[in-house]
Amino acid sequence: HFAILRHPISSTERFLRREITMLRFSCFIVLLLCACAAAAPTISAEEELCDDQGLAGGFHKADTSSSQTQDVAVAVADQFMSSDHNPMDCGEFAAVPLQACTQVVAGLNYEVLVNITCTDGGSIVVLGTAFVGLPVDGKQQIEVESAEEVST
């Protein structure tokens, strides 16, 4: 029979093991935070949201002053302001489209950069995507697919 010899773990060894475990955990948290930061869209108001190269089937610049673009901007702002991702707490707000792009499908796909300003102060820039279907009974439905704060 073989006897298993165990040597007692010194307090220094115990301390080092605990430190290594904490270091691994800290590295994991840092990597997780980096991944989250990389996932947030980054765009500035000066950057072009869509290319205007005239490619068939692609996104093209839309008129930000058109009533439909304004309606899409308001729908994106409404969805963002009622979401859990909204860092602002305001009752009333104004939504102004900074840039917009459309893609013709069986309706219109929209990408819109919206500046949301609270009436009691504070503002945020949001990138939203939406679909505007073909009119049914004279009414168009706007389906907001995403609305995320952007790093400007």
Chimera marker file (.cmm) of the C-alpha trace (Angstrom):
<marker_set name="trace">
<marker id="1" x="0.000" y="0.000" z="0.000" r="1" g="1" b="0" radius="0.5"/>
<marker id="2" x="1.081" y="3.462" z="-0.828" r="1" g="1" b="0" radius="0.5"/>
<marker id="3" x="0.485" y="6.253" z="1.570" r="1" g="1" b="0" radius="0.5"/>
<marker id="4" x="-0.619" y="9.562" z="0.128" r="1" g="1" b="0" radius="0.5"/>
<marker id="5" x="1.395" y="12.286" z="1.657" r="1" g="1" b="0" radius="0.5"/>
<marker id="6" x="-0.198" y="15.653" z="1.860" r="1" g="1" b="0" radius="0.5"/>
<marker id="7" x="1.796" y="18.646" z="2.713" r="1" g="1" b="0" radius="0.5"/>
<marker id="8" x="0.045" y="21.411" z="4.554" r="1" g="1" b="0" radius="0.5"/>
<marker id="9" x="-0.801" y="24.463" z="2.468" r="1" g="1" b="0" radius="0.5"/>
<marker id="10" x="0.958" y="27.489" z="3.792" r="1" g="1" b="0" radius="0.5"/>
<marker id="11" x="-0.859" y="30.741" z="4.322" r="1" g="1" b="0" radius="0.5"/>
<marker id="12" x="1.232" y="32.282" z="1.530" r="1" g="1" b="0" radius="0.5"/>
<marker id="13" x="0.164" y="29.546" z="-0.889" r="1" g="1" b="0" radius="0.5"/>
<marker id="14" x="-3.473" y="29.987" z="0.127" r="1" g="1" b="0" radius="0.5"/>
<marker id="15" x="-3.151" y="33.758" z="-0.384" r="1" g="1" b="0" radius="0.5"/>
<marker id="16" x="-1.594" y="33.309" z="-3.847" r="1" g="1" b="0" radius="0.5"/>
<marker id="17" x="-4.331" y="30.893" z="-4.939" r="1" g="1" b="0" radius="0.5"/>
<marker id="18" x="-6.994" y="33.369" z="-3.839" r="1" g="1" b="0" radius="0.5"/>
<marker id="19" x="-5.203" y="36.207" z="-5.671" r="1" g="1" b="0" radius="0.5"/>
<marker id="20" x="-4.930" y="34.171" z="-8.881" r="1" g="1" b="0" radius="0.5"/>
<marker id="21" x="-8.641" y="33.374" z="-8.720" r="1" g="1" b="0" radius="0.5"/>
<marker id="22" x="-9.491" y="37.055" z="-8.244" r="1" g="1" b="0" radius="0.5"/>
<marker id="23" x="-7.174" y="38.029" z="-11.101" r="1" g="1" b="0" radius="0.5"/>
<marker id="24" x="-8.895" y="35.552" z="-13.450" r="1" g="1" b="0" radius="0.5"/>
<marker id="25" x="-12.289" y="36.910" z="-12.424" r="1" g="1" b="0" radius="0.5"/>
<marker id="26" x="-11.131" y="40.511" z="-12.968" r="1" g="1" b="0" radius="0.5"/>
<marker id="27" x="-9.804" y="39.656" z="-16.435" r="1" g="1" b="0" radius="0.5"/>
<marker id="28" x="-13.125" y="38.034" z="-17.303" r="1" g="1" b="0" radius="0.5"/>
<marker id="29" x="-15.035" y="41.155" z="-16.222" r="1" g="1" b="0" radius="0.5"/>
<marker id="30" x="-12.733" y="43.448" z="-18.221" r="1" g="1" b="0" radius="0.5"/>
<marker id="31" x="-13.165" y="41.305" z="-21.347" r="1" g="1" b="0" radius="0.5"/>
<marker id="32" x="-16.922" y="41.284" z="-20.862" r="1" g="1" b="0" radius="0.5"/>
<marker id="33" x="-17.014" y="45.079" z="-20.547" r="1" g="1" b="0" radius="0.5"/>
<marker id="34" x="-14.862" y="45.463" z="-23.666" r="1" g="1" b="0" radius="0.5"/>
<marker id="35" x="-17.216" y="43.204" z="-25.606" r="1" g="1" b="0" radius="0.5"/>
<marker id="36" x="-20.221" y="45.245" z="-24.460" r="1" g="1" b="0" radius="0.5"/>
<marker id="37" x="-18.540" y="48.514" z="-25.423" r="1" g="1" b="0" radius="0.5"/>
<marker id="38" x="-17.655" y="47.139" z="-28.841" r="1" g="1" b="0" radius="0.5"/>
<marker id="39" x="-21.282" y="46.098" z="-29.384" r="1" g="1" b="0" radius="0.5"/>
<marker id="40" x="-22.603" y="49.671" z="-29.013" r="1" g="1" b="0" radius="0.5"/>
<marker id="41" x="-22.854" y="51.414" z="-32.369" r="1" g="1" b="0" radius="0.5"/>
<marker id="42" x="-20.488" y="54.349" z="-32.790" r="1" g="1" b="0" radius="0.5"/>
<marker id="43" x="-21.356" y="57.078" z="-35.235" r="1" g="1" b="0" radius="0.5"/>
<marker id="44" x="-21.043" y="60.825" z="-35.241" r="1" g="1" b="0" radius="0.5"/>
<marker id="45" x="-23.558" y="63.284" z="-36.591" r="1" g="1" b="0" radius="0.5"/>
<marker id="46" x="-20.989" y="64.268" z="-39.231" r="1" g="1" b="0" radius="0.5"/>
<marker id="47" x="-20.471" y="60.688" z="-40.501" r="1" g="1" b="0" radius="0.5"/>
<marker id="48" x="-22.626" y="59.453" z="-43.321" r="1" g="1" b="0" radius="0.5"/>
<marker id="49" x="-25.195" y="56.930" z="-42.166" r="1" g="1" b="0" radius="0.5"/>
<marker id="50" x="-25.638" y="55.436" z="-45.618" r="1" g="1" b="0" radius="0.5"/>
<marker id="51" x="-23.594" y="55.500" z="-48.759" r="1" g="1" b="0" radius="0.5"/>
<marker id="52" x="-25.164" y="57.350" z="-51.615" r="1" g="1" b="0" radius="0.5"/>
<marker id="53" x="-23.534" y="55.412" z="-54.429" r="1" g="1" b="0" radius="0.5"/>
<marker id="54" x="-26.782" y="54.591" z="-56.203" r="1" g="1" b="0" radius="0.5"/>
<marker id="55" x="-26.519" y="50.827" z="-55.831" r="1" g="1" b="0" radius="0.5"/>
<marker id="56" x="-29.761" y="49.102" z="-56.793" r="1" g="1" b="0" radius="0.5"/>
<marker id="57" x="-31.427" y="47.589" z="-53.746" r="1" g="1" b="0" radius="0.5"/>
<marker id="58" x="-29.195" y="49.426" z="-51.274" r="1" g="1" b="0" radius="0.5"/>
<marker id="59" x="-29.843" y="52.167" z="-48.743" r="1" g="1" b="0" radius="0.5"/>
<marker id="60" x="-30.082" y="55.726" z="-50.062" r="1" g="1" b="0" radius="0.5"/>
<marker id="61" x="-30.243" y="59.105" z="-48.322" r="1" g="1" b="0" radius="0.5"/>
<marker id="62" x="-33.719" y="60.169" z="-47.316" r="1" g="1" b="0" radius="0.5"/>
<marker id="63" x="-35.078" y="63.671" z="-46.802" r="1" g="1" b="0" radius="0.5"/>
<marker id="64" x="-35.014" y="64.313" z="-43.034" r="1" g="1" b="0" radius="0.5"/>
<marker id="65" x="-37.695" y="66.989" z="-43.400" r="1" g="1" b="0" radius="0.5"/>
<marker id="66" x="-40.286" y="64.689" z="-45.019" r="1" g="1" b="0" radius="0.5"/>
<marker id="67" x="-43.329" y="63.839" z="-42.936" r="1" g="1" b="0" radius="0.5"/>
<marker id="68" x="-42.698" y="60.098" z="-43.198" r="1" g="1" b="0" radius="0.5"/>
<marker id="69" x="-39.098" y="60.450" z="-41.962" r="1" g="1" b="0" radius="0.5"/>
<marker id="70" x="-40.351" y="62.650" z="-39.123" r="1" g="1" b="0" radius="0.5"/>
<marker id="71" x="-42.940" y="59.984" z="-38.211" r="1" g="1" b="0" radius="0.5"/>
<marker id="72" x="-40.267" y="57.275" z="-38.218" r="1" g="1" b="0" radius="0.5"/>
<marker id="73" x="-38.004" y="59.427" z="-36.003" r="1" g="1" b="0" radius="0.5"/>
<marker id="74" x="-40.837" y="59.923" z="-33.501" r="1" g="1" b="0" radius="0.5"/>
<marker id="75" x="-41.634" y="56.172" z="-33.515" r="1" g="1" b="0" radius="0.5"/>
<marker id="76" x="-37.953" y="55.321" z="-32.882" r="1" g="1" b="0" radius="0.5"/>
<marker id="77" x="-37.785" y="57.918" z="-30.092" r="1" g="1" b="0" radius="0.5"/>
<marker id="78" x="-41.002" y="56.591" z="-28.510" r="1" g="1" b="0" radius="0.5"/>
<marker id="79" x="-39.643" y="53.050" z="-28.482" r="1" g="1" b="0" radius="0.5"/>
<marker id="80" x="-36.266" y="54.113" z="-27.074" r="1" g="1" b="0" radius="0.5"/>
<marker id="81" x="-37.758" y="56.324" z="-24.371" r="1" g="1" b="0" radius="0.5"/>
<marker id="82" x="-40.031" y="53.485" z="-23.189" r="1" g="1" b="0" radius="0.5"/>
<marker id="83" x="-37.210" y="50.903" z="-23.196" r="1" g="1" b="0" radius="0.5"/>
<marker id="84" x="-35.014" y="49.722" z="-20.353" r="1" g="1" b="0" radius="0.5"/>
<marker id="85" x="-31.962" y="51.116" z="-22.201" r="1" g="1" b="0" radius="0.5"/>
<marker id="86" x="-33.102" y="54.713" z="-21.755" r="1" g="1" b="0" radius="0.5"/>
<marker id="87" x="-30.746" y="56.515" z="-19.325" r="1" g="1" b="0" radius="0.5"/>
<marker id="88" x="-32.892" y="59.678" z="-19.246" r="1" g="1" b="0" radius="0.5"/>
<marker id="89" x="-35.979" y="60.335" z="-17.185" r="1" g="1" b="0" radius="0.5"/>
<marker id="90" x="-38.175" y="62.889" z="-18.892" r="1" g="1" b="0" radius="0.5"/>
<marker id="91" x="-41.873" y="63.240" z="-19.481" r="1" g="1" b="0" radius="0.5"/>
<marker id="92" x="-41.969" y="65.070" z="-22.788" r="1" g="1" b="0" radius="0.5"/>
<marker id="93" x="-39.354" y="65.085" z="-25.509" r="1" g="1" b="0" radius="0.5"/>
<marker id="94" x="-38.719" y="66.216" z="-29.070" r="1" g="1" b="0" radius="0.5"/>
<marker id="95" x="-37.313" y="63.925" z="-31.759" r="1" g="1" b="0" radius="0.5"/>
<marker id="96" x="-35.319" y="65.414" z="-34.631" r="1" g="1" b="0" radius="0.5"/>
<marker id="97" x="-33.932" y="63.198" z="-37.398" r="1" g="1" b="0" radius="0.5"/>
<marker id="98" x="-30.272" y="64.068" z="-38.029" r="1" g="1" b="0" radius="0.5"/>
<marker id="99" x="-29.789" y="61.584" z="-40.882" r="1" g="1" b="0" radius="0.5"/>
<marker id="100" x="-32.005" y="59.037" z="-42.562" r="1" g="1" b="0" radius="0.5"/>
<marker id="101" x="-31.640" y="56.308" z="-45.163" r="1" g="1" b="0" radius="0.5"/>
<marker id="102" x="-34.257" y="54.215" z="-46.917" r="1" g="1" b="0" radius="0.5"/>
<marker id="103" x="-34.240" y="50.926" z="-48.768" r="1" g="1" b="0" radius="0.5"/>
<marker id="104" x="-37.105" y="50.006" z="-51.053" r="1" g="1" b="0" radius="0.5"/>
<marker id="105" x="-38.594" y="46.588" z="-50.292" r="1" g="1" b="0" radius="0.5"/>
<marker id="106" x="-42.303" y="45.742" z="-50.054" r="1" g="1" b="0" radius="0.5"/>
<marker id="107" x="-42.475" y="49.082" z="-48.273" r="1" g="1" b="0" radius="0.5"/>
<marker id="108" x="-39.457" y="50.973" z="-46.912" r="1" g="1" b="0" radius="0.5"/>
<marker id="109" x="-36.702" y="49.979" z="-44.521" r="1" g="1" b="0" radius="0.5"/>
<marker id="110" x="-35.401" y="52.973" z="-42.584" r="1" g="1" b="0" radius="0.5"/>
<marker id="111" x="-32.168" y="53.668" z="-40.752" r="1" g="1" b="0" radius="0.5"/>
<marker id="112" x="-32.418" y="56.918" z="-38.877" r="1" g="1" b="0" radius="0.5"/>
<marker id="113" x="-30.152" y="58.846" z="-36.534" r="1" g="1" b="0" radius="0.5"/>
<marker id="114" x="-32.385" y="60.748" z="-34.100" r="1" g="1" b="0" radius="0.5"/>
<marker id="115" x="-31.556" y="63.471" z="-31.592" r="1" g="1" b="0" radius="0.5"/>
<marker id="116" x="-33.949" y="63.150" z="-28.649" r="1" g="1" b="0" radius="0.5"/>
<marker id="117" x="-34.174" y="66.229" z="-26.417" r="1" g="1" b="0" radius="0.5"/>
<marker id="118" x="-36.093" y="66.302" z="-23.134" r="1" g="1" b="0" radius="0.5"/>
<marker id="119" x="-38.118" y="69.452" z="-22.558" r="1" g="1" b="0" radius="0.5"/>
<marker id="120" x="-36.645" y="69.662" z="-19.036" r="1" g="1" b="0" radius="0.5"/>
<marker id="121" x="-33.051" y="69.347" z="-20.326" r="1" g="1" b="0" radius="0.5"/>
<marker id="122" x="-30.737" y="66.657" z="-21.568" r="1" g="1" b="0" radius="0.5"/>
<marker id="123" x="-30.433" y="65.002" z="-24.950" r="1" g="1" b="0" radius="0.5"/>
<marker id="124" x="-29.299" y="61.743" z="-26.477" r="1" g="1" b="0" radius="0.5"/>
<marker id="125" x="-28.586" y="60.457" z="-29.983" r="1" g="1" b="0" radius="0.5"/>
<marker id="126" x="-30.237" y="57.193" z="-31.008" r="1" g="1" b="0" radius="0.5"/>
<marker id="127" x="-29.775" y="54.979" z="-34.057" r="1" g="1" b="0" radius="0.5"/>
<marker id="128" x="-32.992" y="53.284" z="-35.068" r="1" g="1" b="0" radius="0.5"/>
<marker id="129" x="-34.179" y="50.894" z="-37.725" r="1" g="1" b="0" radius="0.5"/>
<marker id="130" x="-37.790" y="50.643" z="-38.792" r="1" g="1" b="0" radius="0.5"/>
<marker id="131" x="-40.025" y="49.210" z="-41.483" r="1" g="1" b="0" radius="0.5"/>
<marker id="132" x="-42.809" y="51.223" z="-43.069" r="1" g="1" b="0" radius="0.5"/>
<marker id="133" x="-45.198" y="48.861" z="-44.810" r="1" g="1" b="0" radius="0.5"/>
<marker id="134" x="-47.379" y="49.542" z="-47.777" r="1" g="1" b="0" radius="0.5"/>
<marker id="135" x="-50.562" y="51.431" z="-46.868" r="1" g="1" b="0" radius="0.5"/>
<marker id="136" x="-53.538" y="49.361" z="-45.682" r="1" g="1" b="0" radius="0.5"/>
<marker id="137" x="-56.878" y="51.189" z="-45.746" r="1" g="1" b="0" radius="0.5"/>
<marker id="138" x="-54.976" y="54.422" z="-46.316" r="1" g="1" b="0" radius="0.5"/>
<marker id="139" x="-52.838" y="54.030" z="-43.174" r="1" g="1" b="0" radius="0.5"/>
<marker id="140" x="-49.157" y="53.204" z="-42.981" r="1" g="1" b="0" radius="0.5"/>
<marker id="141" x="-47.822" y="51.125" z="-40.119" r="1" g="1" b="0" radius="0.5"/>
<marker id="142" x="-44.372" y="51.850" z="-38.699" r="1" g="1" b="0" radius="0.5"/>
<marker id="143" x="-42.652" y="48.875" z="-37.077" r="1" g="1" b="0" radius="0.5"/>
<marker id="144" x="-39.566" y="49.903" z="-35.108" r="1" g="1" b="0" radius="0.5"/>
<marker id="145" x="-37.057" y="47.061" z="-35.147" r="1" g="1" b="0" radius="0.5"/>
<marker id="146" x="-34.318" y="48.615" z="-33.012" r="1" g="1" b="0" radius="0.5"/>
<marker id="147" x="-33.483" y="51.811" z="-31.165" r="1" g="1" b="0" radius="0.5"/>
<marker id="148" x="-30.058" y="52.085" z="-29.506" r="1" g="1" b="0" radius="0.5"/>
<marker id="149" x="-28.053" y="54.909" z="-28.019" r="1" g="1" b="0" radius="0.5"/>
<marker id="150" x="-24.975" y="55.678" z="-30.060" r="1" g="1" b="0" radius="0.5"/>
<marker id="151" x="-21.594" y="56.868" z="-28.885" r="1" g="1" b="0" radius="0.5"/>
<marker id="152" x="-20.944" y="60.176" z="-30.564" r="1" g="1" b="0" radius="0.5"/>
<link id1="1" id2="2" r="1" g="1" b="0" radius="0.2"/>
<link id1="2" id2="3" r="1" g="1" b="0" radius="0.2"/>
<link id1="3" id2="4" r="1" g="1" b="0" radius="0.2"/>
<link id1="4" id2="5" r="1" g="1" b="0" radius="0.2"/>
<link id1="5" id2="6" r="1" g="1" b="0" radius="0.2"/>
<link id1="6" id2="7" r="1" g="1" b="0" radius="0.2"/>
<link id1="7" id2="8" r="1" g="1" b="0" radius="0.2"/>
<link id1="8" id2="9" r="1" g="1" b="0" radius="0.2"/>
<link id1="9" id2="10" r="1" g="1" b="0" radius="0.2"/>
<link id1="10" id2="11" r="1" g="1" b="0" radius="0.2"/>
<link id1="11" id2="12" r="1" g="1" b="0" radius="0.2"/>
<link id1="12" id2="13" r="1" g="1" b="0" radius="0.2"/>
<link id1="13" id2="14" r="1" g="1" b="0" radius="0.2"/>
<link id1="14" id2="15" r="1" g="1" b="0" radius="0.2"/>
<link id1="15" id2="16" r="1" g="1" b="0" radius="0.2"/>
<link id1="16" id2="17" r="1" g="1" b="0" radius="0.2"/>
<link id1="17" id2="18" r="1" g="1" b="0" radius="0.2"/>
<link id1="18" id2="19" r="1" g="1" b="0" radius="0.2"/>
<link id1="19" id2="20" r="1" g="1" b="0" radius="0.2"/>
<link id1="20" id2="21" r="1" g="1" b="0" radius="0.2"/>
<link id1="21" id2="22" r="1" g="1" b="0" radius="0.2"/>
<link id1="22" id2="23" r="1" g="1" b="0" radius="0.2"/>
<link id1="23" id2="24" r="1" g="1" b="0" radius="0.2"/>
<link id1="24" id2="25" r="1" g="1" b="0" radius="0.2"/>
<link id1="25" id2="26" r="1" g="1" b="0" radius="0.2"/>
<link id1="26" id2="27" r="1" g="1" b="0" radius="0.2"/>
<link id1="27" id2="28" r="1" g="1" b="0" radius="0.2"/>
<link id1="28" id2="29" r="1" g="1" b="0" radius="0.2"/>
<link id1="29" id2="30" r="1" g="1" b="0" radius="0.2"/>
<link id1="30" id2="31" r="1" g="1" b="0" radius="0.2"/>
<link id1="31" id2="32" r="1" g="1" b="0" radius="0.2"/>
<link id1="32" id2="33" r="1" g="1" b="0" radius="0.2"/>
<link id1="33" id2="34" r="1" g="1" b="0" radius="0.2"/>
<link id1="34" id2="35" r="1" g="1" b="0" radius="0.2"/>
<link id1="35" id2="36" r="1" g="1" b="0" radius="0.2"/>
<link id1="36" id2="37" r="1" g="1" b="0" radius="0.2"/>
<link id1="37" id2="38" r="1" g="1" b="0" radius="0.2"/>
<link id1="38" id2="39" r="1" g="1" b="0" radius="0.2"/>
<link id1="39" id2="40" r="1" g="1" b="0" radius="0.2"/>
<link id1="40" id2="41" r="1" g="1" b="0" radius="0.2"/>
<link id1="41" id2="42" r="1" g="1" b="0" radius="0.2"/>
<link id1="42" id2="43" r="1" g="1" b="0" radius="0.2"/>
<link id1="43" id2="44" r="1" g="1" b="0" radius="0.2"/>
<link id1="44" id2="45" r="1" g="1" b="0" radius="0.2"/>
<link id1="45" id2="46" r="1" g="1" b="0" radius="0.2"/>
<link id1="46" id2="47" r="1" g="1" b="0" radius="0.2"/>
<link id1="47" id2="48" r="1" g="1" b="0" radius="0.2"/>
<link id1="48" id2="49" r="1" g="1" b="0" radius="0.2"/>
<link id1="49" id2="50" r="1" g="1" b="0" radius="0.2"/>
<link id1="50" id2="51" r="1" g="1" b="0" radius="0.2"/>
<link id1="51" id2="52" r="1" g="1" b="0" radius="0.2"/>
<link id1="52" id2="53" r="1" g="1" b="0" radius="0.2"/>
<link id1="53" id2="54" r="1" g="1" b="0" radius="0.2"/>
<link id1="54" id2="55" r="1" g="1" b="0" radius="0.2"/>
<link id1="55" id2="56" r="1" g="1" b="0" radius="0.2"/>
<link id1="56" id2="57" r="1" g="1" b="0" radius="0.2"/>
<link id1="57" id2="58" r="1" g="1" b="0" radius="0.2"/>
<link id1="58" id2="59" r="1" g="1" b="0" radius="0.2"/>
<link id1="59" id2="60" r="1" g="1" b="0" radius="0.2"/>
<link id1="60" id2="61" r="1" g="1" b="0" radius="0.2"/>
<link id1="61" id2="62" r="1" g="1" b="0" radius="0.2"/>
<link id1="62" id2="63" r="1" g="1" b="0" radius="0.2"/>
<link id1="63" id2="64" r="1" g="1" b="0" radius="0.2"/>
<link id1="64" id2="65" r="1" g="1" b="0" radius="0.2"/>
<link id1="65" id2="66" r="1" g="1" b="0" radius="0.2"/>
<link id1="66" id2="67" r="1" g="1" b="0" radius="0.2"/>
<link id1="67" id2="68" r="1" g="1" b="0" radius="0.2"/>
<link id1="68" id2="69" r="1" g="1" b="0" radius="0.2"/>
<link id1="69" id2="70" r="1" g="1" b="0" radius="0.2"/>
<link id1="70" id2="71" r="1" g="1" b="0" radius="0.2"/>
<link id1="71" id2="72" r="1" g="1" b="0" radius="0.2"/>
<link id1="72" id2="73" r="1" g="1" b="0" radius="0.2"/>
<link id1="73" id2="74" r="1" g="1" b="0" radius="0.2"/>
<link id1="74" id2="75" r="1" g="1" b="0" radius="0.2"/>
<link id1="75" id2="76" r="1" g="1" b="0" radius="0.2"/>
<link id1="76" id2="77" r="1" g="1" b="0" radius="0.2"/>
<link id1="77" id2="78" r="1" g="1" b="0" radius="0.2"/>
<link id1="78" id2="79" r="1" g="1" b="0" radius="0.2"/>
<link id1="79" id2="80" r="1" g="1" b="0" radius="0.2"/>
<link id1="80" id2="81" r="1" g="1" b="0" radius="0.2"/>
<link id1="81" id2="82" r="1" g="1" b="0" radius="0.2"/>
<link id1="82" id2="83" r="1" g="1" b="0" radius="0.2"/>
<link id1="83" id2="84" r="1" g="1" b="0" radius="0.2"/>
<link id1="84" id2="85" r="1" g="1" b="0" radius="0.2"/>
<link id1="85" id2="86" r="1" g="1" b="0" radius="0.2"/>
<link id1="86" id2="87" r="1" g="1" b="0" radius="0.2"/>
<link id1="87" id2="88" r="1" g="1" b="0" radius="0.2"/>
<link id1="88" id2="89" r="1" g="1" b="0" radius="0.2"/>
<link id1="89" id2="90" r="1" g="1" b="0" radius="0.2"/>
<link id1="90" id2="91" r="1" g="1" b="0" radius="0.2"/>
<link id1="91" id2="92" r="1" g="1" b="0" radius="0.2"/>
<link id1="92" id2="93" r="1" g="1" b="0" radius="0.2"/>
<link id1="93" id2="94" r="1" g="1" b="0" radius="0.2"/>
<link id1="94" id2="95" r="1" g="1" b="0" radius="0.2"/>
<link id1="95" id2="96" r="1" g="1" b="0" radius="0.2"/>
<link id1="96" id2="97" r="1" g="1" b="0" radius="0.2"/>
<link id1="97" id2="98" r="1" g="1" b="0" radius="0.2"/>
<link id1="98" id2="99" r="1" g="1" b="0" radius="0.2"/>
<link id1="99" id2="100" r="1" g="1" b="0" radius="0.2"/>
<link id1="100" id2="101" r="1" g="1" b="0" radius="0.2"/>
<link id1="101" id2="102" r="1" g="1" b="0" radius="0.2"/>
<link id1="102" id2="103" r="1" g="1" b="0" radius="0.2"/>
<link id1="103" id2="104" r="1" g="1" b="0" radius="0.2"/>
<link id1="104" id2="105" r="1" g="1" b="0" radius="0.2"/>
<link id1="105" id2="106" r="1" g="1" b="0" radius="0.2"/>
<link id1="106" id2="107" r="1" g="1" b="0" radius="0.2"/>
<link id1="107" id2="108" r="1" g="1" b="0" radius="0.2"/>
<link id1="108" id2="109" r="1" g="1" b="0" radius="0.2"/>
<link id1="109" id2="110" r="1" g="1" b="0" radius="0.2"/>
<link id1="110" id2="111" r="1" g="1" b="0" radius="0.2"/>
<link id1="111" id2="112" r="1" g="1" b="0" radius="0.2"/>
<link id1="112" id2="113" r="1" g="1" b="0" radius="0.2"/>
<link id1="113" id2="114" r="1" g="1" b="0" radius="0.2"/>
<link id1="114" id2="115" r="1" g="1" b="0" radius="0.2"/>
<link id1="115" id2="116" r="1" g="1" b="0" radius="0.2"/>
<link id1="116" id2="117" r="1" g="1" b="0" radius="0.2"/>
<link id1="117" id2="118" r="1" g="1" b="0" radius="0.2"/>
<link id1="118" id2="119" r="1" g="1" b="0" radius="0.2"/>
<link id1="119" id2="120" r="1" g="1" b="0" radius="0.2"/>
<link id1="120" id2="121" r="1" g="1" b="0" radius="0.2"/>
<link id1="121" id2="122" r="1" g="1" b="0" radius="0.2"/>
<link id1="122" id2="123" r="1" g="1" b="0" radius="0.2"/>
<link id1="123" id2="124" r="1" g="1" b="0" radius="0.2"/>
<link id1="124" id2="125" r="1" g="1" b="0" radius="0.2"/>
<link id1="125" id2="126" r="1" g="1" b="0" radius="0.2"/>
<link id1="126" id2="127" r="1" g="1" b="0" radius="0.2"/>
<link id1="127" id2="128" r="1" g="1" b="0" radius="0.2"/>
<link id1="128" id2="129" r="1" g="1" b="0" radius="0.2"/>
<link id1="129" id2="130" r="1" g="1" b="0" radius="0.2"/>
<link id1="130" id2="131" r="1" g="1" b="0" radius="0.2"/>
<link id1="131" id2="132" r="1" g="1" b="0" radius="0.2"/>
<link id1="132" id2="133" r="1" g="1" b="0" radius="0.2"/>
<link id1="133" id2="134" r="1" g="1" b="0" radius="0.2"/>
<link id1="134" id2="135" r="1" g="1" b="0" radius="0.2"/>
<link id1="135" id2="136" r="1" g="1" b="0" radius="0.2"/>
<link id1="136" id2="137" r="1" g="1" b="0" radius="0.2"/>
<link id1="137" id2="138" r="1" g="1" b="0" radius="0.2"/>
<link id1="138" id2="139" r="1" g="1" b="0" radius="0.2"/>
<link id1="139" id2="140" r="1" g="1" b="0" radius="0.2"/>
<link id1="140" id2="141" r="1" g="1" b="0" radius="0.2"/>
<link id1="141" id2="142" r="1" g="1" b="0" radius="0.2"/>
<link id1="142" id2="143" r="1" g="1" b="0" radius="0.2"/>
<link id1="143" id2="144" r="1" g="1" b="0" radius="0.2"/>
<link id1="144" id2="145" r="1" g="1" b="0" radius="0.2"/>
<link id1="145" id2="146" r="1" g="1" b="0" radius="0.2"/>
<link id1="146" id2="147" r="1" g="1" b="0" radius="0.2"/>
<link id1="147" id2="148" r="1" g="1" b="0" radius="0.2"/>
<link id1="148" id2="149" r="1" g="1" b="0" radius="0.2"/>
<link id1="149" id2="150" r="1" g="1" b="0" radius="0.2"/>
<link id1="150" id2="151" r="1" g="1" b="0" radius="0.2"/>
<link id1="151" id2="152" r="1" g="1" b="0" radius="0.2"/>
</marker_set>
